[in-house]
C-alpha cells in the first residue's frame, strides 16, 4: 500500500509489486506515472486514514455527530 497525494490530503492505494533489487521495486499496478507518492511518514498517514474511516463509519446517517 502507498499513499498518493490528492490536493492537501493523501489517498491510500493498493499496489502490485514485481521484481525487487538494490532497495528498489518495480510497481506493476496501482500508481500512474506523474502521481506523487509519499515516501516518508507512511505510518502517520495510515493512522490518519484509519481514524477518518472509523469516524465516518461511526457517524449516524444524515451526517450528525455520533
N, C-alpha and C positions, 0 to 999 in steps of 0.2 A: 504494500500500500504506500502511496505517495500522496503529498498534498500539493494541489495546483492552486496558484494564486488566481483569485477571481475578484478583481477590484480591490477592496480593502480587506477581504476575508480570504479564507482558503477552503477548498473543496477536497474531501478525501476521495481518492481514486484507486481502484484495484488495478494492478499492472501484472503483466505476464513477462517474466524474465527468462532470457535464454542463457547463452554462454557467459561465464564469468572468468576474468583473468586480470591480474595486477590491480585488484581493488576496483575494477570497473565491470559493468554488466551490460549486455545487450537487452534493451527493452523491446519486446516483441509486440505488445499492445497495451493500451490504456493511457498513453500520452501522445499528444500530437506535436509535431515539430513547431517550435515557437512558443509553446506553453511554458510558463515559469513554474519550476518545481522547487519546493522548499528543501534545502539541504541541511539546515540546522534547526534545532528546537522542535523536531518532529514529535517528541513526547508531549510537549506543551500543546501543540496543535491538535494532536489526537485527543488529549484530555479535554480541551475546549470543545471539540467536535462532539465527543460523547456526552458532555454536560449539556450542550444545546439540544441534542436529541432527547435526552432524558427529560429536560424541562418541557420540550414540545409535546412529548408523549403524555406528560402528566397534566397538561392543560386541558380543561374541560372543553367540549365543543362550543364554538362561538367565540373562543379566544379570551375568556375571562381568566382571572387569576385562579390557580388551583387551590 
